[in-house]
C-alpha cells in the first residue's frame, strides 16, 4: 500500500472530516466506501466502527478531533490548526460544538436517508429506523415533524445567524481555511436538506466554499444530486 486508505461511510460526519482534511492537505488516498451494516471492515481493522484511516506505515486513525489535529501536525502545509486558530479559541469552539451535539444529531437524523447507503438499501433503512427509535425515542417521521422547533433551538443556542454573518464577511472562520471550517461544514451542512427550514444564505454559501476548498462535494454518496 503506497497511499492512505480510508474506510468510511458517506453519511458519517467523521468520515467527511477525514476526507476534507486529506483533500485540504493534497494527500492522495484510496476511498473504500462501506455500507451502513458493514461492521466487518471496522472489526478487521481493530475498531468498533468506521471511519478508519489506514496509513502505509500501519498507523490507524479515526475522525475524532484529536485525530484531525494529529494529521494537521504530521502534514503541516497548509496549516489548519496551529496558526489559524489560537489554542484558547480552539477549546472554546470545541466546547460550543459539544453543547450542541445532541440537538444537532437529532435534527439531522431525518435527512440521513438521503444517502444511498441508508435510503437505498431496505435492510439498512430498517436498521436506521430502529436506531432512531433507540437513540431519540422517536420515528424518522416524528423527528422530521419536530424539525422547526429543533432548528429554532439550534439557531438560538448556536447563534447561527451571528455565525453566518461572520462567515459571510470573512469567507472562512479565521479568514483562511482551518479545522473549524471543516468541522462546522461536516456537522451542519445537512441542515440545508431540512424541508421548509430557512438556513441563512451566508451559511449555505460557506458550506459550498469550504467543500470546494477541500476538494469534496456536499452531495457525495447521496442517492441523487440535489
N, C-alpha and C positions, 0 to 999 in steps of 0.2 A: 504494500500500500504506500503510495507516494504522496498522497494528499489526505487531508482530514475527511472523515466520513461521518455524516450527520444522520442519525436515525431519529425520525421525528414524525409528528402528526401536523398536518396543515392547520388544524383547529387549535393547536396549543400556542398560547401566548409566549411561553418559554421557548418553544421551538422557533417561533418567529423572531424573538430577540436574538437567538443564536444566528439565524440566517442573516439578520440585519447587521450584526456586529461583523460577521465574516465578510459580508458584502462591503461594508464601510471600510474595512481593512484591506480589501482587494485580495482576500485569501480564497483561492480556488478550492472547492470541496466537492465531494460526492454526496448528493442528496438521496437518502433512502426513505421514501415516504411509506409509513406503515398505517395499517387500518386501525380503527378505534379498538377493536377487540384483540389486536395483536399484543399479547404480553410476552410471548416467547422471545422476541427480539431484545426486549429490555432484560429479561432474565438471563439470556445468553451473555449479556454484557456485564452482569452483576448488579443490575439495578431493578427496583420495583416497578419503574415506569419510565416512559420516554418524556422528553428527548434525551439522547445521549450522543455526545460528540466524541468521536474516537480519533485521536491524533496518530500519525505514523509512528511515533516513539512509544505508543502504548498508553499514553495518558488518556483518561476519560474525564469529561465534564458534562454537566447538565446546564440548564438555563437559569440557575439561581443567580441573584445579583452578584454574589462573590465570584461566581464563575465568569460572568461578563467582565468584571473588573480584572480578573486574572488574565483573560485573553487580551484586554487592553494593555496590561502591563507587559505581557510577553511579546506583544507586537505593537510597539509604541507609536507607530506612524500610520495614520494620523491619530493623535491623542484624543480619546473620547471621554476621559475622566480626569486624569491628572492634567491640570492646566485649565481646561474649560470650566470645571466645577470646583469650587473651594470645598475642603473637607466638611466644614460645618453646614454648608448649603446642601451638600450631598446627603448628609444624615437627616437633615430637615425634610428633604424631598422624600426619602425612604419612609420616614415616619408618616408624612402626609399620605403616601401611597398605601401604607399598611392600614391606615384609618378608614380607607375606602374599599378595601379588598372584598369584604363580604357583600357589600351593596353592589359593587361592580360585577362580581361573579353572578349574582342573582339577576342582574339587569341584562347581561349579555347571553345568559343561558338560552332564552327562546330563539335567538338568531343563529346559534351554532349549527343547527341542521342545514344551514346554507352550504356548509362544507360537504362535499361528496362523500367523504369517509363516514359521515353521520347520516345525513339525509338521503344519500344514495344507496344505502345498504339497509335492508329491512331488519336484520338482526342487530345491527349497530344502532338503528333508531330505537328499537325496543329497549336495548340496554341503556341508551341515553335517557329515555323516558323514566326508567327505573332509578337512574342516578339523580335525576331532577327531583323525583319524589323523595329519595333518601336524603339528599343534601339540603333541599329547600322546602320540603314538606308541601310540594305543590306540583301540578302537572305543567307541561310546557305551555298549555293554553292559559292556565291561571297566571303563570308568570308573565306571559305576554300581555294579559289584560291589566296587569299591575304596572306596566311599563311607564305610564305617565307619572304616577306617584313616585315610583322608584327613581326615574330620571330627575324629577324635581328635587328629590333629596340629594342625589348625586351632584346636581348643578349647584345647589346651595352649599352643601358641605364641602365640595371640592372647589367652589368659587370658579366654576368652569368659564363663565363669561369674562371674568377678570383675566383668567389664564389665556383665553382665546385672544383677547386684545393684546396681551403681552407678546404672544407668539406671532400675531399678525404684524406687530411693529418690528420685532427683532428677527423674524424669519425662523430662527431656532431659539431654544430656551436661553442659551447664553450667547447667542449671536453666531455661533458655529456649531456644527453637529456634535452632539455629546450623547453619553449613555442615557441621560434624562430624556432626550428626544426619542431614543429607541424604545425605552420602557413606556413612555407615555403613548406612543403610537401603537405598540403591541397591545397594551392594556385597553386602550379606549377607541381604537378605530372602528370596532364593530358597533359602536353607538350609532353610526350612520345607517345601519340596517334596521333600526327600530322604527317601525311604521308609524307615521304621524308625529314623531318626536322631532322637534326642531333643534338640531345641533348647530351652534354658532358657525357661520360660514368660514370665519378665520381658522377655526379648528379643523374643518374639513380640508381646507387648502393646506394646512400644516401637515396633516396625516399624509397627504399625497407628496408633499415636499420631502418629508423625511424618508418615505418609501423610495422615492426616486434617488435620493442621495445614497441610499443603501443598496440600490440595485434589485429591489424586490417589488412585487405588485401586491396591492392590498387585496386583490382577488385571487391570489394563489391558492389553489386547492378547492375553490368553490365550484359548485355544480355548473354554474354558468356565470358569465361576466355580467355585472350589474350596471 
